[in-house]
C-alpha cells in the first residue's frame, strides 16, 4: 500500500467560540475545542444542523439517530468511529501529514524495521505502518487504555489480515523499563503524549515524564535508528523545546530534524491549530 495522495471523508467545517464543527461523510459533529477562542466564521444555522453534539455541561453526547456515524476513510483505509465518553470520536486528523509521511518513508525503507508506536490510541499510525507494500515492518502498538487497544485491533482487522502488530496495554514508562531488560530495540519510535494522562497505577505528566521517556528512547533505539516522531498538543511544549529535549536525551547519529505545526485546515471556516511536531530522520 503506497499512499500517493490524501483522500479522506473528514472535513473541518469551522471552529470558534470553544467548539469545532466536523464532517465525516454526510455526518456533522459539534464538540468542544478549548483552543478555538476566536469567533465562529460560518453562520450559526449551519452549526445547528449537526447530527451529534457533545454537551459539556452534562458530559454526554446528544445524538440524532436519523443517520449513523460512518467510518473514517483515509485513502484506501477505513477506521471505526464512535461517540466516546471523553468527547473523542477515534481520530486526531491533525496527524494526517504524519500518516502520509510514515507510509512514504516505510515504503522506501531499505529494510524491514522494528517500530514502537507509543500513546497509540486507536491505531491509525500503527495500521498505516503495518500495511506498507514493500516491506513487512514489525509494529509494537502501545497504549495504557485497554479499550483503545481493543479499538485499534478492530481497525487493523478492518483493513488487513497480517499479524505484524504486537498489541500492548501498559504504562509507557513501565513498558520501556521492561523492554530494556528484555533487550528489545527499535529502529523507529512514534510518540504523541498528552499533557496529562491516567493509567491504572500511574499518572502521566508531560513536564515531569517526557525527559524520562526520552532517556528510555535513547536506550531503546537500535544501532541504526531511522526516525523519531514526537508531537505535543501542550502549548508549553512547542517544537523548539521538543527538538531540544530529543537532542539532550538521545545520542543520535547524523540526521535531519524537521519542526512543523499540526493544523486542521478548513476550506469554509476557521482552521484549527492543534499542536506541534518534531521529526528526526537519519540522513
C-alpha positions as CSV (number, residue, x, y, z in Angstrom):
1,X,0.0,0.0,0.0
2,X,1.6,3.3,-1.1
3,X,-0.3,6.5,-0.5
4,X,0.2,9.0,-3.3
5,X,-2.4,11.4,-2.1
6,X,-4.6,12.4,0.8
7,X,-8.1,11.3,0.1
8,X,-10.4,11.4,3.2
9,X,-14.0,11.8,4.1
10,X,-13.2,14.1,7.1
11,X,-13.6,17.8,6.9
12,X,-13.3,20.6,9.4
13,X,-16.2,22.9,8.6
14,X,-15.5,25.6,11.2
15,X,-14.2,26.2,14.7
16,X,-14.7,29.0,17.2
17,X,-16.3,30.0,20.5
18,X,-14.6,27.0,22.1
19,X,-16.2,24.5,19.7
20,X,-15.5,22.8,16.4
21,X,-17.9,21.5,13.7
22,X,-16.6,18.5,11.8
23,X,-18.0,16.4,8.9
24,X,-17.4,12.7,8.3
25,X,-19.1,11.8,5.1
26,X,-22.5,13.4,5.5
27,X,-22.4,13.3,9.3
28,X,-21.9,16.5,11.2
29,X,-20.4,16.5,14.7
30,X,-20.3,19.5,17.1
31,X,-18.0,19.2,20.0
32,X,-15.8,21.2,22.4
33,X,-12.5,22.7,21.3
34,X,-10.9,24.7,24.1
35,X,-8.2,26.2,21.9
36,X,-10.7,27.8,19.5
37,X,-11.0,31.0,21.4
38,X,-11.9,33.1,18.3
39,X,-15.3,33.7,16.8
40,X,-17.0,31.2,14.5
41,X,-16.7,32.1,10.9
42,X,-19.8,30.2,9.5
43,X,-23.4,31.1,10.2
44,X,-24.9,29.6,13.3
45,X,-27.7,27.9,11.3
46,X,-25.1,25.6,9.8
47,X,-23.7,24.8,13.2
48,X,-27.2,23.9,14.4
49,X,-27.6,21.3,11.6
50,X,-25.4,18.7,13.4
51,X,-26.2,15.0,13.8
52,X,-24.3,14.7,17.1
53,X,-23.3,17.2,19.8
54,X,-21.2,16.8,22.9
55,X,-23.0,18.5,25.8
56,X,-20.1,19.7,28.1
57,X,-22.5,20.7,30.9
58,X,-23.9,17.2,31.3
59,X,-20.8,15.4,29.9
60,X,-22.8,13.4,27.4
61,X,-23.5,13.1,23.6
62,X,-26.8,14.2,22.2
63,X,-27.3,12.1,19.1
64,X,-29.8,12.3,16.2
65,X,-30.5,8.7,15.3
66,X,-31.6,9.6,11.7
67,X,-28.1,8.9,10.4
68,X,-25.3,6.6,11.6
69,X,-21.7,7.7,12.3
70,X,-19.7,6.4,9.3
71,X,-16.2,5.0,9.3
72,X,-13.3,7.5,8.9
73,X,-11.8,6.9,5.4
74,X,-8.2,7.7,4.7
75,X,-7.1,6.8,1.1
76,X,-7.9,3.1,0.9
77,X,-8.2,2.5,4.6
78,X,-11.2,2.6,6.9
79,X,-11.4,3.2,10.6
80,X,-14.2,2.7,13.1
81,X,-15.5,5.9,14.8
82,X,-17.8,6.1,17.8
83,X,-19.0,8.7,20.3
84,X,-16.7,8.1,23.2
85,X,-17.5,9.3,26.8
86,X,-14.4,11.6,26.8
87,X,-15.9,13.6,23.8
88,X,-13.5,11.9,21.4
89,X,-14.5,10.0,18.2
90,X,-11.4,8.0,17.5
91,X,-9.2,10.1,15.2
92,X,-6.8,13.1,15.5
93,X,-6.9,14.4,11.9
94,X,-4.1,16.9,12.6
95,X,-1.8,13.8,12.3
96,X,-2.7,13.2,8.6
97,X,0.6,14.7,7.5
98,X,2.5,12.2,9.7
99,X,0.5,9.3,8.4
100,X,1.3,10.2,4.8
101,X,5.0,10.7,5.6
102,X,5.1,7.4,7.5
103,X,3.7,5.5,4.6
104,X,6.1,7.0,2.1
105,X,9.2,6.6,4.4
106,X,8.4,3.0,5.3
107,X,7.7,2.0,1.7
108,X,11.1,3.4,0.7
109,X,13.0,1.8,3.5
110,X,15.9,-0.3,2.5
111,X,15.0,-3.0,5.1
112,X,12.2,-4.2,7.5
113,X,12.1,-2.0,10.6
114,X,11.0,-2.6,14.2
115,X,8.8,0.3,15.2
116,X,7.3,1.4,18.6
117,X,4.1,3.5,18.5
118,X,3.5,4.8,22.0
119,X,0.4,6.6,23.2
120,X,-1.0,4.8,20.1
121,X,-4.8,5.4,20.8
122,X,-7.0,3.8,18.1
123,X,-4.1,2.7,15.9
124,X,-4.2,4.7,12.7
125,X,-0.4,5.2,12.7
126,X,0.1,1.5,13.6
127,X,-2.2,0.3,10.7
128,X,-0.5,2.7,8.2
129,X,2.9,1.5,9.3
130,X,2.0,-2.2,9.2
131,X,0.3,-2.1,5.8
132,X,3.1,-0.9,3.6
133,X,3.5,-2.7,0.4
134,X,7.3,-3.1,0.0
135,X,8.2,-4.4,3.5
136,X,6.8,-6.2,6.5
137,X,7.7,-3.9,9.3
138,X,7.1,-5.1,12.9
139,X,4.9,-2.7,14.9
140,X,4.5,-2.5,18.7
141,X,1.3,-0.7,19.4
142,X,1.3,0.6,23.0
143,X,-1.4,2.4,24.9
144,X,-2.4,2.4,28.6
145,X,-6.1,2.1,27.9
146,X,-7.3,-1.5,27.1
147,X,-10.4,-0.1,25.4
148,X,-8.2,1.9,22.9
149,X,-6.1,-1.1,22.2
150,X,-9.2,-3.2,21.5
151,X,-10.5,-0.5,19.2
152,X,-7.1,-0.4,17.4
153,X,-7.2,-4.1,16.8
154,X,-10.7,-3.7,15.2
155,X,-9.3,-1.0,13.0
156,X,-6.4,-3.3,11.9
157,X,-8.8,-6.2,11.2
158,X,-11.0,-3.8,9.1
159,X,-8.0,-3.4,6.7
160,X,-5.5,-6.2,6.9
161,X,-5.2,-9.9,7.9
162,X,-1.5,-9.6,8.7
163,X,-0.1,-10.3,12.1
164,X,2.8,-7.9,12.2
165,X,1.4,-5.8,15.1
166,X,2.2,-6.6,18.7
167,X,-0.6,-5.2,20.9
168,X,0.4,-4.0,24.4
169,X,-1.7,-2.4,27.2
170,X,0.7,-0.8,29.6
171,X,2.0,2.4,31.1
172,X,4.7,3.6,28.7
173,X,7.4,4.2,31.3
174,X,6.9,0.8,32.9
175,X,6.9,-0.9,29.4
176,X,10.1,0.8,28.3
177,X,11.8,-0.3,31.6
178,X,10.8,-3.9,30.9
179,X,11.8,-3.7,27.2
180,X,15.3,-2.7,28.2
181,X,15.6,-5.8,30.5
182,X,14.3,-7.9,27.6
183,X,16.9,-6.4,25.3
184,X,14.4,-5.2,22.6
185,X,15.5,-2.4,20.3
186,X,13.6,-0.2,17.8
187,X,14.5,1.4,14.5
188,X,11.7,4.0,14.7
189,X,9.6,5.5,17.5
190,X,6.4,7.4,17.3
191,X,5.2,9.4,20.4
192,X,2.1,11.6,20.8
193,X,1.9,12.1,24.5
194,X,-0.9,14.0,26.2
195,X,-0.2,16.8,28.7
196,X,-1.8,14.6,31.4
197,X,-3.0,11.0,31.4
198,X,-4.1,8.5,33.9
199,X,-3.4,4.7,33.8
200,X,-4.5,2.1,36.4
201,X,-1.4,2.6,38.7
202,X,0.3,5.7,37.3
203,X,-0.3,9.2,36.0
204,X,1.5,10.8,33.1
205,X,2.6,14.5,33.3
206,X,4.4,15.6,30.3
207,X,6.6,18.2,32.0
208,X,7.8,15.6,34.5
209,X,7.8,12.4,32.4
210,X,8.8,13.3,28.9
211,X,12.5,13.8,29.7
212,X,12.4,10.4,31.5
213,X,10.7,8.8,28.5
214,X,13.3,10.2,26.1
215,X,16.1,8.7,28.2
216,X,14.4,5.3,27.7
217,X,14.0,6.1,24.0
218,X,17.8,6.7,23.8
219,X,18.5,3.2,25.2
220,X,15.8,1.5,23.2
221,X,17.0,2.8,19.8
222,X,18.8,0.3,17.6
223,X,22.4,0.7,16.4
224,X,20.9,2.0,13.1
225,X,17.9,4.2,14.1
226,X,15.8,5.6,11.2
227,X,13.3,8.1,12.7
228,X,11.6,9.6,15.8
229,X,8.3,11.4,15.6
230,X,7.3,13.4,18.7
231,X,4.2,15.6,18.8
232,X,2.5,17.5,21.5
233,X,-0.7,19.4,22.0
234,X,0.5,21.3,25.0
235,X,1.3,25.0,24.4
236,X,4.2,24.7,26.8
237,X,5.9,22.2,24.5
238,X,6.4,23.8,21.1
239,X,8.6,22.1,18.5
240,X,11.7,24.1,19.6
241,X,11.5,22.6,23.1
242,X,10.7,19.1,21.9
243,X,13.7,19.2,19.5
244,X,16.0,20.5,22.2
245,X,14.8,17.6,24.5
246,X,15.4,15.0,21.8
247,X,19.0,16.1,21.3
248,X,19.6,16.5,25.0
249,X,18.4,13.0,25.9
250,X,19.1,11.0,22.8
251,X,22.6,10.2,21.4
252,X,21.5,10.2,17.7
253,X,23.7,9.8,14.6
254,X,23.9,12.5,12.0
255,X,20.4,13.2,10.7
256,X,17.8,15.8,9.8
257,X,15.3,17.5,12.1
258,X,12.0,19.0,10.9
259,X,9.8,21.1,13.1
260,X,6.3,21.9,12.0
261,X,2.8,22.8,13.3
262,X,-0.1,20.4,13.4
263,X,-3.1,22.1,11.9
264,X,-6.5,21.0,10.7
265,X,-7.4,23.1,7.7
266,X,-10.9,24.3,6.8
267,X,-12.0,25.4,3.3
268,X,-15.1,27.2,4.6
269,X,-14.4,28.3,8.1
270,X,-11.5,28.8,10.6
271,X,-8.7,26.4,10.5
272,X,-7.6,24.8,13.8
273,X,-4.1,24.8,15.3
274,X,-3.7,21.5,17.1
275,X,-0.2,21.3,18.4
276,X,3.3,21.0,17.0
277,X,5.6,18.2,15.9
278,X,9.2,17.3,15.6
279,X,10.5,14.6,13.2
280,X,14.1,13.3,13.3
281,X,15.3,11.2,10.4
282,X,18.7,9.6,9.7
283,X,20.3,11.3,6.8
